[in-house]
């Protein structure tokens, strides 16, 4: 049956299903945004209770990703989406996967906070990490707004801002090296802080991936130019999960 031959009831039912999936994406995005900020705040305030809440709330994020994937698979199986709608469904699944990964990194930050509160604080580190996390949270918020508004220009702006996150990470990496060289007693804490900073940098990568998916489903093509990257550190570690 062609799109023009489908009954209004079928079309409306399909639109409702698609709207439901997109509503779930925005709910998931809100939970992930909160997880980023709460994980950073738990570190700065040395709040183990808040860190534990971030860890527990990750289960809700994981459940939403599973729900979104099931609903998207059902939509693909029962409907015959047009090419443009198919791009939306596939992009939604990829966006959900990126959100789930960001949630994992926030959970990992919270795990390390529970260790770091037992150690002597590294001067200025938690504030710098909070600022970096706030920058990434802003990128994610704008990427999701670009998705709702179908705004490829806003998505492109998010993609360009990943450069700023990389620069913040590079600066923190050098600071942690300095602290470790000045006093070996700082090594353990600085290593945990480095993992946290790297987690946030990776969050920025996933927010950038979301912005690229927005560009894809609005325009039909992924940006061909290389992402602007500024990670100049010698080695990489993720520490996720």
ABEGO torsion letter per residue (X at the ends): XBAAABBAAAAAAAAAAAAAAAAAAAAAAAAAAAAAAAAAAAAAAGBAAAAAAAAAAAAAAAAAAAAAAAAAAAAAAABBBBAAAAAAAAAAAAAAAAAAAAAAAAAAAAAAAAAAAABBBBBGAAAAAAAAAAAAAAAAAAAAAAAAAGBAAAAAAAAAAAAAAAAAAAAAAAAAAAAAAABAAAAAAAAAAAAAAAAAAAAAAAAAAAAAAAAAAAAGBBBABBBBBABABABBBAGBX
